[in-house]
């Protein structure tokens, strides 16, 4: 592990900034895969729901007509 303290014993802000940037750069890569995989789920559910509503409306129309 790198020594982040200078000669006066103060923390080196550049060291923590570099670690934070590395953390931020790595985080979005893990999050990008999840929305792409789960975005098709709600769309399929929406399509199935619309089709079910159309079928129920058609059956009700035929039953009442």
C-alpha positions, 0 to 999 in steps of 0.5 A: 500500500502506498504511503499517502503522507508527506513529510509533514504528516499530512494526507496527500489529496492526490492519492485519495483523488486517484483512488476515488476516480478509479472507484468511480470509473469501475462502478458504472461498468457493473451498473450498465449490464443490469438495466440492459437485462432488466429493461426487457422484463417490464416491456414484455410485461407491458406487451402481455398486459396490453394483449390480455386487455385486448383479448378480454375486451374482445371476449366482452364485446362478443359476449354482449354483442 
